[in-house]
């Protein structure tokens, strides 16, 4: 059965709630780099074909949809929290902070937040939706914006600044190539120290 990705939005529109922000994050399970969140407000009634959980889409499709989402959005914003903060406050709180920053960065104040499996520490009505990136167009759009933003950081900045780790290919996740590079080169300042202990990676840094 086809998923109605506007079911949550339509119920809110029917109550007169028009400025709905979808919110999601990416990079929660990475060993390296920021956790990145996005908030996206789409126009009431708009249906965008192809929106889905960003992990279920090809890179080419995500890039195409990223441009479509930004072209149609009433407002959009990205929030980032770095590795040092992740280590200090833990990954769940860092993810929630990135989401909060994304919502606070919107050019319009949303009337309601639809959030993927989380809550945000803001005085706004909000609905936590498990698998929200697959079930809600607004959250799916946010997941695509967050994923493309973080992937481009990996490709265009972090991979160049920290050559030899393969960041462009594994995006900071704990692949065999990444773990071997860590053992050979040591962690960078962008590696999450609290995550590395699971893999018995030497804590000293060569940078």
C-alpha positions in Angstrom: 0.0 0.0 0.0 1.3 3.4 -1.0 2.2 5.7 1.9 0.3 9.0 2.2 3.2 11.3 3.0 0.8 14.2 3.5 -1.4 12.5 6.1 0.1 14.4 9.1 0.3 17.7 7.3 -3.3 17.4 5.9 -4.7 16.9 9.4 -2.9 20.0 10.6 -4.0 22.1 7.6 -7.5 21.1 8.3 -7.2 22.7 11.7 -5.8 25.9 10.2 -2.2 25.1 11.0 -0.3 26.2 7.9 3.4 26.8 8.7 4.5 23.2 9.4 8.3 22.6 9.7 9.6 19.1 9.1 12.7 18.4 11.2 15.4 15.6 10.9 19.1 15.0 11.4 21.9 12.9 9.9 25.3 11.8 11.1 24.1 10.4 14.4 26.0 7.2 14.1 29.3 8.6 12.6 32.7 8.5 14.2 33.7 11.7 12.5 32.3 15.2 12.0 29.2 17.2 12.9 25.7 16.0 13.4 23.6 18.0 10.9 19.9 18.8 11.1 17.5 20.6 8.8 14.1 22.2 9.2 12.0 22.7 6.1 8.6 24.5 5.7 6.8 23.7 2.5 3.7 25.5 1.2 0.3 24.1 2.3 -1.1 21.6 -0.3 2.2 21.1 -2.2 3.0 17.5 -3.1 6.5 16.8 -4.2 7.1 13.5 -6.1 9.9 11.3 -4.9 10.3 12.6 -1.3 11.4 9.8 1.0 13.8 8.9 3.8 17.1 10.2 2.4 18.8 6.8 3.1 16.4 5.1 0.7 17.4 7.4 -2.2 20.4 7.4 -4.5 22.9 10.3 -4.3 21.7 11.6 -7.7 18.1 11.5 -6.6 18.9 13.3 -3.3 20.8 16.0 -5.2 17.9 16.5 -7.6 15.3 16.7 -4.8 17.5 19.0 -2.7 17.2 21.6 -5.5 13.5 21.1 -5.8 12.9 21.4 -2.1 14.9 24.6 -1.8 13.2 26.1 -4.8 9.7 25.4 -3.3 10.3 25.9 0.4 8.7 28.8 2.2 11.7 28.6 4.5 14.6 26.2 5.3 17.5 26.1 7.7 20.4 23.9 8.7 21.8 23.4 12.2 25.2 21.8 13.0 26.8 20.5 16.2 30.5 19.6 16.2 32.3 16.6 17.5 33.7 18.3 20.6 30.1 19.2 21.7 28.9 15.7 20.9 31.6 14.3 23.2 30.6 16.8 25.9 26.8 16.5 25.9 26.3 13.1 24.2 25.0 12.3 20.7 21.3 12.3 21.5 21.4 15.8 23.1 23.7 17.0 20.3 21.1 15.8 17.7 18.3 17.6 19.6 20.5 20.7 19.8 21.2 20.6 16.0 17.4 20.3 15.4 16.7 23.2 17.7 19.3 25.4 15.9 17.8 24.5 12.5 14.3 25.5 13.7 15.6 28.7 15.2 17.3 29.5 11.9 14.1 29.5 9.9 13.0 32.8 8.4 9.4 32.2 9.4 8.2 31.0 12.8 6.5 27.6 12.4 3.1 26.9 13.9 3.9 23.2 14.3 6.9 20.9 14.1 6.9 17.4 12.7 10.0 15.7 14.0 11.6 12.3 13.2 11.5 10.3 16.4 12.5 13.2 18.7 11.4 16.3 20.5 13.0 19.7 20.4 13.4 22.0 23.4 11.3 24.9 22.0 7.9 26.2 23.1 6.3 25.2 19.8 3.6 22.5 19.2 5.3 19.4 17.9 4.6 15.8 16.9 7.2 13.1 17.3 6.8 10.5 14.4 8.7 7.2 14.4 10.0 6.6 10.9 8.9 10.2 10.2 11.4 10.6 7.3 9.5 7.9 5.5 5.9 8.8 6.6 5.9 12.6 6.3 6.8 14.7 3.3 8.0 17.6 5.5 10.3 15.4 7.5 11.5 13.5 4.4 12.4 16.9 2.8 14.3 17.8 6.0 16.2 14.5 5.9 17.2 15.1 2.3 18.4 18.7 3.0 20.4 17.5 6.0 21.9 14.5 4.2 23.0 16.5 1.2 24.4 19.2 3.4 26.5 16.8 5.4 27.6 14.7 2.4 28.9 17.9 0.7 30.8 18.9 3.9 32.4 15.4 3.7 33.2 15.6 0.0 34.2 19.3 -0.4 35.7 20.3 2.9 36.5 17.5 5.4 38.0 15.0 2.9 40.4 17.7 1.7 41.3 18.9 5.1 41.9 15.4 6.4 43.3 13.4 3.5 43.9 9.7 4.0 40.8 8.8 6.0 38.4 8.3 3.0 35.8 10.7 4.4 34.4 11.4 1.0 33.6 7.7 0.6 32.3 6.6 4.0 31.0 9.9 5.2 32.5 9.4 8.7 30.8 6.0 9.4 32.8 3.2 11.0 33.7 1.2 7.9 36.7 -1.1 7.7 38.6 1.5 5.6 37.9 4.2 8.1 38.9 2.1 11.2 42.1 1.1 9.5 42.9 4.7 8.7 42.3 5.7 12.3 44.7 3.0 13.5 47.4 4.1 11.0 47.0 7.9 11.3 45.3 8.5 14.7 42.2 10.6 15.2 41.7 14.1 13.9 40.1 16.9 15.9 36.8 16.2 14.1 36.7 12.6 15.4 34.2 11.9 18.2 36.4 10.6 21.1 33.5 9.0 22.9 32.7 6.9 19.8 36.3 5.8 19.2 36.5 3.9 22.5 34.1 1.3 21.1 36.8 0.4 18.6 39.8 0.7 20.9 41.2 3.5 18.7 44.2 5.2 20.2 43.1 8.5 21.8 46.1 10.5 20.9 45.8 12.9 17.9 48.4 13.6 15.3 46.9 17.0 14.4 
